[in-house]
Every structure is written in C-alpha cells, then in structure tokens.
Amino acid sequence: MALFSASTMIRNMQEGEQVATREQMARPPIQWKAHEYVHTEKTTEWYWALGLIAVAGSAGALLFNNVLFAVFILVAAFVLAVLATQQPKHIEFAVTQRGVRIDDTLYPYSSLESFAIDEVSPHHTTKLILESRKTFAPTLVIPIEDIDPDEVHDYVAAFLPEDDHYEPLLHRVMEWLGF
C-alpha cells in the first residue's frame, strides 16, 4: 500500500484531483458479477420484422444501384439475428484501490475523468457510468447487481469526482432492442 507524500498531495490538490485518505486506501475491493446485458427472448415476429426490414432496406439500396450496401444490410441483419439468440455472459466487476476492473481488464483511476451512478434505466438496473480521459475510449457502463449502489458510489467517490453522466444513446437503443 503506497502512501502519498506531502508534495504529491499538494501537487494533486493543485491539479484538482481528489486525494484518497489512508482509511479509503485500506478498504477492501468491492466485487460482483452481473450479466453483460439484460436478455429478452425474441419472438418469431421479431425475427420476421428484422427480415422484412433487411429485405426492404436491401431493395431500396438496389434501386439506387448500391449493391455493396444491399449486401451489407443483409449481412448485418444476419449477424443481428445470430446475436439475438445468444445468452449474455456473466462478467466479473471490481472496484479496487487501483481502478475499476472488468473481467481481466483494469481501468486505472488515472485514465478516468469522472463517474456517475444512474438509477433510472429502462430495466431498473442501477449502473455505474465512467467517463474516460482518452478521446477515443468509450464511456464505460457497468451494471450494478446484488450489491448496494451507495457502497459503490462511496468507494469510487474517494478516487474520482462525481459528475452528471447519462447512458450513451447507443446503449439505450441496444437495450431497447434487447441486447
């Protein structure tokens, strides 16, 4: 366990970073498992609708003499249908002193800008939303299941500032589609 020196603490405070206290650094990590996404069974009508939309989109692309786009639409619909049949994986999450771990990947707090806890999601699953400092890194959306969200909030708040973040639109659309 590394302790901060006085000069490091002053420099971090000047840079606007939060500095964890000894008590916060000594806390054990919080670990939990959750599904990759909330799975909804697709009905036969869902697959028919997907097929009809794909065929109509491909026909429209062919009307504009865009064969490549027509093939792309059909392949994308096929891949979507295959993904719809798969069950979500169980993923292990952990909030540690070093960062946030998703399975075997660690996201250090130094690479994260801020966080938020979203308790208002379509499937009523509380989510930890982490904003990355990196330009092309995605916003991390982590479902919180079987543990107290306030405990996760207090742990992460010791290392990152809290800000207003919302689940990205693409996540919401995929959730609406059942992925």
C-alpha positions, 0 to 999 in steps of 0.5 A: 500500500503506497502512501502519498507524500506531502508534495504529491498531495499538494501537487494533486490538490493543485491539479484538482484531483481528489486525494484518497485518505489512508482509511479509503486506501485500506478498504477492501475491493468491492466485487460482483458479477452481473450479466453483460446485458439484460436478455429478452427472448425474441419472438418469431415476429421479431425475427420476421420484422428484422427480415422484412426490414433487411429485405426492404432496406436491401431493395431500396439500396438496389434501386439506387444501384448500391449493391455493396450496401444491399449486401451489407444490410443483409449481412448485418441483419444476419449477424443481428439475428445470430446475436439475438439468440445468444445468452449474455455472459456473466462478467466479473466487476471490481472496484479496487484501490487501483481502478475499476476492473472488468473481467481481466481488464483494469481501468486505472483511476488515472485514465478516468475523468469522472463517474456517475451512478444512474438509477433510472434505466429502462430495466431498473438496473442501477449502473455505474457510468465512467467517463474516460480521459482518452478521446477515443475510449468509450464511456464505460457502463457497468451494471450494478447487481446484488450489491448496494449502489451507495457502497459503490458510489462511496468507494469510487467517490474517494478516487474520482469526482462525481459528475452528471453522466447519462447512458450513451444513446447507443446503449439505450437503443441496444437495450431497447432492442434487447441486447 
